[in-house]
C-alpha cells in the first residue's frame, strides 16, 4: 500500500497536470464511477489535497463544493500521460483529460464523490499527518502516551498518525534506536519530538524524490563501499525487507516478525529494549 509521501506527491502531480480553471473531461470507462463523472464533466479541477493515505480532488470554479475522495488501497494505481490520451481500457475507474494531459485511476479501494462536510469527517477521523502544515504532533503523542500498545503498532494506526506505513515505521524506529515492542506510554516526549521531526524530514524527501531513502549520508553505498540495494521498492534503507541480512551499523542479523498482520523489521542490537 502506498505510504503518505506517495499520496502527497500525487496531489502535486494532479495539480501540475491540470492548471486551475481548465475544464476537464471526466469519464469512467469502467462504469463504476459513471454517474459522478457525468456530474463533474466539463468542470475544472480547483484544488488537490492529501491527508495520510487519502487523496482529495476538488472540482468547481471557486471553492470546491464537491470532492473526489480516493484511497488507493493495495491495488490502486495512477498513470499520467500526455495528450492525446490512448483509448482507455475497461479497468480505468476514473479518467481526467484536457488538451495536454490525461490521468487514469485503476483499482482503488475508494473512488467516491463526497461533499465538503463528508471530507471534513474523513480528516476528523485521521491522526496528524507529518506532511500537512496543520498537523499537531502533540495530539499524536497524547494518544501514544496513554497506550500499552507497541509503538510499532501505534505508528501504523492511521487514527494516531496518518500516512506512516510499514517502511517509514521500521526505518524511523531504527534511526532512533527504539525497540518496536516498547509500549507507547514508554515513549518520552523528547523521543516523540525526535521521531516526529525525522518523519517530517524523511517524508518530505520522499515527496521530492518519489521514493523512500532513509540511510544517513555516512551509510550510503558510496560512503560504506557496499553494493546498492536491489529491491522493487527502491531506495536505501536500514532494516525494511532486509531480514537475515547484516545490519549496516553493527553487523548483527536483521530480524523480522509478524505484528498486526504486517511484517516488522528491526535490529535487536541497535534497538535494544
N, C-alpha and C positions, 0 to 999 in steps of 0.2 A: 504494500500500500504506500503511495507517495507520502512523504513527510511534508511538514508545513512549508518548508522553503520552496518546494515544487509548486505548491498552490499559489503562493505569493508571486512566484515567477510567472505563472500562467496569467494571473491578474495583470501583471505588467505587459505581458506579450499580447493579450487580447486588446488592451488599451492602445498599444503601439500599432496593431494591425488595423484597427478601425478608429480613426480620429473622431472625436466627439462631434456630433452634428450630422454625420453622414448616414443617410437612411440605408438600412441593410436588408438584404433578402434573408429571411429567416424561414427555414424549412426543416421538416423532419422526415427524411426519406424512409426511415424505419416505420414511421407512423405512430409510435408511442407518445410522441410529443406534438402531434399534428395540430390539435385544436389550439394549444397555447402558441405554437409557431405562427398559426394564421393570425392570431391577435397581435403578435409582435411584428409581423412582416411589414416592411417599409418604414420602420421606426429606427431611430439612431440608438446606438449603444452609448449611454450617457456616462456611466460610472462602472468601474470594476472594483471589487473589494474581496478581501480574503480574511478568514479567521480560522486559525488552525488548519484543518483539512477540508474546510468548506469554502467554496468559491461562489461569489455572487456577481451576476451581470445585471446592471440596472439599465432599463430601457425608458426612453422618453426624451422630450425636448428640453426639459428643465430638471427639477428634482424628480428622480425616477419614482414613478408610482408603482411599478411592477418590477420584480426581480426574478431572474432565473437562478435557482439555487442548485448548485452542482456539488455532488460528492463523488469522487472517482471510485472509491472503494478499492477492491483488489484488482479489478479488471478494466477500469475506465482508462481511456486513452484519448489524448487531444492531438490533432495533427494540423499544422499550419502550412499554407502553401500560397503561391502567387496565382492571380487570375490569368487566364480563365480556369475556373475550377473544373476538374475532371468529372465525368458522370459519377454520382455518389453510389456507393454500394448500399445494399439493404440493411447494413449493420449501423449506419450513421443515425444516431438518435437526434442530433441537432447540428445543422449546418448554418453558419453565418457567412455571408459573402457580400462583397461590394465590387467595384470596378477594378480593384487592385489586389485583393486578397480573399482567401476563404479559410475557415477553420471548421474542422469536423470533430465532433464528440462521439465516441463509441463506448458502449459498455459501462456507463456509470451506474453506481448504486442508486444515486438520486439525480434526477433532472426534472425540476418542478417549477412551475410559475407560482410565485408567492407574493404576498403583499408586504408593505413596509413593516407592518406590525408583526407579521409572521417571521420576517427577517430578524427583527429585534428579539423575538423569542428564541431563535437559534443562538444569537450572541449571548443571551442571558443564561443559557444552559451550559455554555462553554467556559473553561477557565481562561486566564490571561494568556495571550499569545506573545512570545518574545519578539515577534516581528511587527507588532502593532504599537503605534505611539501611545495608545490609550491603555496599555497593559499595566496592571498593578501587581508587581511581584510579591508584595506583602500579602495580598489576598491568597495567592497560591501557598505561601508559607504558613498562613493561619490554618489552612486545610491540612497541609502536610504535618504541621507541628502537633496536631492533636490525634494523629492516626498511628495505630500499631501496624498498619500495612507496610510492607517493604518499600523503600524508596524507589526500587526498580519498578514495582507495580504502579506506584503513585505517579511516576513520570510518564507512564503510558496512559493514565486516566485523563481523558480529554476534558472532564469536568474540573480537574485540578489544574492542569496546564495544557493548553491547546497547541497542537502542531508537532509535538515531540513524538517521534516514532522509535522503532527498535534500534536504528543506527545511532541517532543522537543520544538516546537513553544510555546505551552501552558505552559510548565514547566519552560523554561528559562525566560519567561516574569514574571511569578510568582516569581521566585527566585530573580529577580531584582526589584520587586515591580513596574513594568511598566504596566500601563493600556493598554490593547491590542488595544484600539481605538485611541491611540495617533498617530498623523501623523509622518511619517518617518522623516520629516525635523525637528521635535521637539526632536529627539533623539540626545543627545550631543555626541561628540567624546569620552568622558570619559565613558558614558553609553555604547556606542557601543563596546569599547575596553573590558569592563567587560562582556558584553553579549557574544562576540566572544570567549574570554578566557574560559568562562564557557561552551560554546558549545564544544570547543575542548576537554576539560576535560571530560564532560559527554559522548560525543560520543566515545571517546577512551575507556572509561569504558564500553560502550555498545558493542564495538567490542570485548573486552576481555571476557565479561560475556555473550554475545549473548542475552542480554535483556536490557531494559531501566529501570534504577533506578535513581531517581532524588532527593530523600529526603536527607537532610544532616544528619550526624550521630546522632545529638540530636533529630531528628524527626522520627527515625526508630520505628517500632512497639515495639522493645525491650526497647528502651530508653523512650518511652512515655507510655508503658504499654497498648497499644491498639492492637486490632486484626490485623493480617496482611491482606493486600489487597488480595481479591479473584477476579481475572479477567483473562480472557483468553489471555490478552496481557502480563500478568506477570509484575513483577517489582513494586517498591514502588514509588508513585507519589504524588504530592500535589493537582492538580486540574483535570488532564485529566480523563475523564469519571467518575468524582465524582460529577456530577450535583446534587444539592439539599442536598448534604451531608455537615456536618460541616467542615470548614477549620481546618487543623491541627494546625495552628498558632493562629488565632483569634477566632475560633469557629463560625464565620459567615457562611452563606449559600453560597456554590459554585454555580455560575451562568453558564448558557450555552446559546448560541445563534448561529444562522447561519451566517457565514461570508464567502463569496466567495465559496458557496456550500460545506463548511466543518463546522463541529461542533467546536465552540470555547468554551473554558472553562476558567474561571477566578474567582478570589475572589475580589469583589468590595471594600472590606475593606482593604485588603493588597495591592491592586493595584489601589490606588486612582488616579484620573485624576489630 
